[in-house]
Amino acid sequence: MPLLEPDPAALRPAATAHPAGPSPDRVPDGQASGTPEPLLGDLVALLGPEKVLHTISDLVRYASDASPYRFVPQVVVVAEDLDDISAVFSYAHGKGRNIVFRAAGTSLNGQAQGEDILVDVRRHWTGIEVLDDGARARIRPGTTVLRANATLARYGRLLGPDPASAIACTLGGVVANNASGMTAGTTRNSYRTLASVTLVLPSGTVVDTADPAADTALAQAEPALCAGLLALKAEIEADPELVARIRAKYEIKNTNGYRLDAFLDGATPTQILRGLAVGSEGTLGFVAETVFDTLPLDRHTSSALLFFPSLRAAAAAVPRFTEAGARAVELMDGNTLRASVSVAGVPADWAQLPKETTALLVEFRAPDETAQQAYEAAAARALADLELVAPVASVTNAFTRDAKTIGGYWKARKAFVTAVGGSRPSGTTLITEDFAVPPSRLADACVALLELQSRHGFDAAVAGHAAHGNLHFLLAFDAARPDDVARYAAFMDEFCTLTVERFDGSLKAEHATGRNIAPFLELEWGPRATELMWRIKELVDPHGILAPRVLLDRDPRAHLRGLKTIPRVEAIADPCIECGFCEPTCPSEDLTTTPRQRIVLRREMLRQAPHSPVTGELLASYGYDAVDTCAGDSTCKLACPVGIDTGAMMRDFRHQRHSPREEWTAAQAARHFTAVEKSARLAVAAADRIGDRLLASVTGAARRAVRPDLVPEWLPQIPGAAARRLPATRKTGAAAVYYPACVNRIFGEPAGFHGPSLPEAVVAVSQRAGKPVWIPSDVTGTCCATIWHSKGYERGNAVMANRIVEAAWGWTAGGRLPLVVDASSCTLGIAHEVVAHLTPDNRALHAELTIVDSIVWAARELLPHLEILRTTGSAVLHPTCSMQHLGDEAELIEVAEACAREVVVPDDAGCCAFAGDRGMLHKELTESATSKEAAEVTSRHFDAYLSANRMCEVGMDHATGGRGYYSVLLELERATRPAPDRAAH
């Protein structure tokens, strides 16, 4: 064991964290060893050890999704291809086991959870192929809706389904649940826009419904299945009353049960299977590939957030806008609006809105200016005589074309589940339900729902797709309390009866049946149609290996089984509802754990008795899986609608693991950083002469002896030393103070680069633009404090945070000049991250500073005054995660577009996870985080590889085989250099 390996017990929850004792749904002690034999041995022999996740940490982190349910699988299989799927199917047949598929895990009713074999079909199942110039797209099931639309946008197209979880949900899940969203309705959803599907049946037969020979092949492979499907079709079509009922049920949004209209719309067995696959929740087969018909991306948008005095008044106005051609009409009641103030960018005065206030988010989308003007005229007519209110100052009740304003409206609307759910009482479980009624009954349904919620003691809140009569609501209760569970059960009984008998509505409009509504399927569809659904399941999956009890369940109390408790965890993470929106942004998603899983694992520790064997095993894995391999970039905070910063929680855990001596040493390094900086630069310079192989060997030995998380590993892509001296500048006449970050004072440019250093380039371009900058002579020994901040060294962080603010205040003459910082992570550190660690006096000084990232300085202050003399052909950009936090990615693109004739931002661009030196401590983290982006970058040649942070550039060099990333400001210097261009790089 390394000398300084931290004690896992340092993160053990305190005994006082279990005030009510162990939770009833805790993982039993007997499961602490993970997957049992012979299951583990069988699957390892069948698939290989790298595809079988079996520790208790693995099983627990896969046991939760966005639903109120929690089922711990026996094993998790990470399938890579169809052979793996077929092998697991065959094994389940032979051993009498069952399988559940999981992709993004954003499902709201337990569809992504299983009690036996859980198969991960996200990690190795991403990719999109654009067909017919964008008219269609072949998309693999692990691809998110957001990622697919990013590619399609280049062709002016998009997918029909647009769920609020598009940032995280995958196309496999969208099809399996027939998810629709804000604008899809009944005409743009998966059922209507899915052109074809490749389906792996429980027997192992693979069906590509687009293949002209598909029916012939299926008839040969599965004659009984084909005959059975056609017999069911004939039986349904022979019953006019049933046909009429089926057609009527799908006039409004409905995802409850199997799509019986597939038998009416499909003429052949494969056409029927295509329809049945939509909304089947993985119970009939595995969706291995989809082909979607895409829709025009109407880029001309006009939107308004209109406020009404009451819910009835808002609901009454909906038909006006749908008749005027609105693409979306979304409803938010007063409680929803008030809860949304927790979302960044939502006006704070919404908290003072009267409870009765209701808002409609109305949006028109047009292909061109003429059509947009016509829609706006129609909207104006629709607004006439409406009873609108403006209870708070931020309300405008006006249509706008401003993209930022419109984006803010949608951010508030899409955050319904997480914002309202995040404000629920601590320790309560959240249930999200949706239903649909005929749009003409919308107001009555809203009023009835709110009354029902209040009568059963639940906080009343409703939102939804008003244009389609589709409403969403939330319930929060304590699953550890039998009386609270009984209250929830009574509500569900009455709600389902109300929806069906009073409104003839759909108990599930777009979230699919799931475990919560399966017991009520017959209430909505009646015994005849429900029995047909059971026969469909038995025909396609006669051995019942796929997703038992997810869509069909004869147990009337099945929805009360497996409800998860939500123990209180660290305050920063306690609001988490486990929605999974954070996961696609997480650099460690495909390596260890995600932000959601880090919280899920922590909650399981809190469910356990203080010294249970399960907690011991979880803690043994948590150090590396959760704490060490968190990049700490906090992009999870940006993705989370309520801003949960799991990165901050991991940094705090790093601090908790530090010994007092480690904290003292880190503080000493901050106090004597001048010596540390000079030593680091000398070491880098010496490394140029020693050689990569020897350095890798030496650092590797040190890592093994001391601790991998303390000793960086030498990488060949680490650049040489920076110049000994910074360029000479004058304070007199300076337009700004220029702060070269310590990383740019230590490291130089990539190997083979010929040109000025970054500090020289910044000074030169600023001078050319008539905005000269001054570099203080005493910058050596100062730092943005990110080194200590990212590692959780609080004492060292406080030392350097206060030093840099005091120095910056002096350099800038009390804030009269802006401070330009040439590394985006350092800009973020000085502008924002240091604040919490400042003394009160220094916090006041900080408030007077203007911190400007060098890219923003170049875009706003320099470019208008520069002459571009030469451009490069093509450039690929790596926007850093710090730039996402700062909101200056647009400036990076603007500067790059001034320097290159073609600028590309990879669709899979994300955090590189180099995170200062974390990519040297755990290079596997950077390699995993950058794999998709690197594949895009290396698929073609670019003339320039540009970014805005030296260590991120090193990380991308490592990922791309040494492509030679450098600052976009170096390219700007070359583009504006007056002398003939003799430099080459």
Secondary structure, DSSP 8 states (H G I E B T S, - for coil): --TT---GGGG---GGG-TT-S-TTS--GGGTT-S-TTHHHHHHHHH-GGGEE-SHHHHHHTSB-SSSBB---SEEEE--SHHHHHHHHHHHHHHT--EEEESS---SSSTT--SSEEEE-STT---EEEEGGGTEEEE-TT-BHHHHHHHHGGGTEE-S-B-TTTTT-BHHHHHHHT--BTTTTTTSSHHHHEEEEEEE-TTS-EEETTSTTHHHHHHHH-HHHHHHHHHHHHHHHT-HHHHHHHHHHTTS---SSS-TTHHHH-SSHHHHHHHHHTT-TTSS-EEEEEEEE-EE---EEEEEEEEESSHHHHHHHHHHHHHTT-SEEEEE-HHHHHHGGGSTTS-GGGGGS-TT-EEEEEEEEESSHHHHHHHHHHHHHHHTT------STT-----B--HHHHHHHHHHHHTIIIIIHHTS-TT-EEEEEEEE--GGGHHHHHHHHHHHHHHTT----EEEEGGGTEEEEEEEE-TT-HHHHHHHHHHHHHHHHIIIIIT--BS-SSS-SHHHHGGGHHHHHHHHHHHHHHHHHHHH-TT--B-TTTS----TTGGGTTB-------TTTTT-----TTGGG-TTTTTS--HHHHHHHHHHHHHS-TT-HHHHHHHHHHIIIIIIT-----HHHHHSTT---HHHHHHHHHHHH--HHHHHHHHHHHHTHHHHHHHHHHHHHHHHHH-HHHHHHHHHHHHHHS-TTTS----TT---B--SS-----STT-SEEEE--HHHHHB---TT--S--HHHHHHHHHHHTT--EE--TT-TT---SHHHHHHT-HHHHHHHHHHHHHHHHHHTTTTTS-EEESSHHHHHIIIIITGGGS-HHHHHHHHT--EEEHHHIIIIIIGGG------EEEEEE---HHHHHHT-HHHHHHHHHHHEEEEE--TT------TTTHHHH-HHHHHHHTHHHHHHHTTS--SEEEES-HHHHHHHHHHTTS---EEHHHHHHHHH-SS------
